[in-house]
Amino acid sequence: MSLADDKRGVFTTIGSYTSMIEQPKLPFQTDLFSSINNKDDIVPFLLDVLKTVAGSDALKETIGGMFGSLVDEVEPKLKTELKKQFVQPNANNSLPASFQTNGITVPVKNIDVKGKFKVAPDSLGGDLLYDTSIPNFDKRAHDAILNSGIPQSFSVLSIKYVGSDSFQIKPSGFTGNIGDFFSSYLDDVQLLDKKEITSTVMDSIYGTLASKQNKTEEQLYNELQVETILNQVLDDEDDAFVISPQKYDELLTKAQELAKGVVNYDMGCGLMPAELQFDDFNKLIISISGATDPFYIGDQLDATIEESTSGSTETEDLTTENKQTIKDGFFQKLIKIFTTQILFAVTAAPQIRALLGMMSSLQNNGSVLIDKASADMKNFKTMIKCMSKEVMAAIAAFIFAIAVAYLIKLLKPIIKRVIKEKINQYSDIIISLTGALAKIKDVAGTVTDAIT
């Protein structure tokens, strides 16, 4: 039996159980689910299972749980895997004297893929992207830009902004081998900042921050190329690090829309424009970035989707069912984008790009192999693919746990019904046996009387 048949069987079984509970109900066609024939990515299949078992509420709970708890839960696992990627053949060698003195010098744009350092941490919107409550690479790098020529320290690094819009990054106060250097640095970094992850995910939907920060179409176009490559890696495509020519027009259109802060989505009933004003965007991020209740977060996102699309003339004549279908589509997009942004955080964020630059320098006699991110990611394909698998495993395990919980809820009444039916059946048998025994006793008594 093929994998597609196995998946189809899952939906058929769920449909049978649902029909037992909610009769009369027409059976659904399992071949309507595109995930059945997707042999590589398990996440769409799990999401289809969730929708089948529990409907839209399950999707809301899932994305709410991702924003609320998964970010914190997955960081230790990702950090452990990331450390493995920086264990190279030269790990036991001492840091070269020249590297300790000079480190690497790289253009800011080659490290800061999304132009984050152009935004002040205390600005409107900037406070959503920086965590100023703890020491971190991004804040120190921004401080270095503000204090040109003056080194800023973070962990085992010294970061100095030098001429030609570049950073000089080198070891600071560290004595040990290359492997310990990378490990010590990773021990001190925060890979995932919940508020920043939430902000970047929602901005990918609406372009609110992109528009607020006056990002150019070219800048957004370059960012989208990086995210497209990461998406292709997550989807396990054969040429994941090559963007097909036909996709470039789509990316340019998306960049233009993000720059304007109004993004059009094809949700199956025409193009659907989505727009969220900055004040509403800011309130949403503040309300959910510190929350842990997945249902609360899901409800906030549900209300935001409703608000951001309600002004469209395309939604005026839609039925309640169609509107819910559109929301479900947005939830699934959010889950996809969330996964991509997690992978970006552990493979392409500034603090990781700096690390890749140092690793490449130590492996190639001082040559730094980071350039434009969309072009150089193929140089680090092994690391990116390994981190992709770890991210996908974490996401799939999280969704699977929710799916199992809903399946148990589905099966409980069925199990109770079966047990009740069996008890009644056995009771009838016992009662009938009891009656038969009484009759046997009566017959035996009659025979005994006749003999005596």
ABEGO torsion letter per residue (X at the ends): XBAAAAAAAAAAAAAAAAAAABOBBBBBBAAABAAAABAABAAAAAAAAAAAAAEAAAAAAAAAAAAAAAAAAAAAAAAAAAAAAABBAAAABBBBAAAAAAEBBBBAAAABAAGAAABBAABBGAAAABBAABBBAAAAAAAAAABBGBBBBBEABBBBBBBGGBBBBBBBGBBEBAAAAAAAAAAABBABBAAAAAAAAAAAAAGAAAAAAGBBAAAAAAAAAAAAAAAAAAAGBABAABBBAAAAAAAAAAAAAAAAGBBBBBAGAEBBBBBBBAAAAAAAAAAAAABABAAAAAAAAAAAAAAAAAABAAAAABBAAAAAAAAAAAAAAAAAAAAAAAAAAAAABAAAAAAAAAAAAAAAGGBBABBBAAAAAAAAAAAAAAAAAAAAAAAAAAAAAAAAAAAAAAAAAAAAAAAAAAAAAAAAAAAAAAAAAAAAAAAAAAAAAAAX
